């Protein structure tokens, strides 16, 4: 389940973030403990703690002394905002830039994305194969 190409603590943080975004972990809901993550992934508890603490530092989780870690109010909205920004930077801006280089107008690009042209349908069929 873990990817060897990325640090484990980042994967733990990413998994928690995904669970918050998907609603698996609700705001004010308790997050699995460091030891639970360590046992599940068979990793050092310090590694799991590093991933959790990263989210604490970002204000997405908070600690209730003696009880555990919880999802902060507003965490989902902050994560969605950040991911939307990253989506635009990583995918939309390069797409628009490449479309511009190819002479594809904004209207044509919208038609391709929405699948409302024969060309878009052809592209979708090739991608699906």
Protein Blocks (a to p, Z undefined) as FASTA:
>chain_A
ZZfkbcfklmmmmmmmmmmmnomacghiacddfklmmmmnopafklmmmmmmmmmmnopa
ccdehibccddehklmmmmmmmmmmmmmmmmmmmmmmmmmnopafklmmmmmnopafklm
mmmmmmmZZ
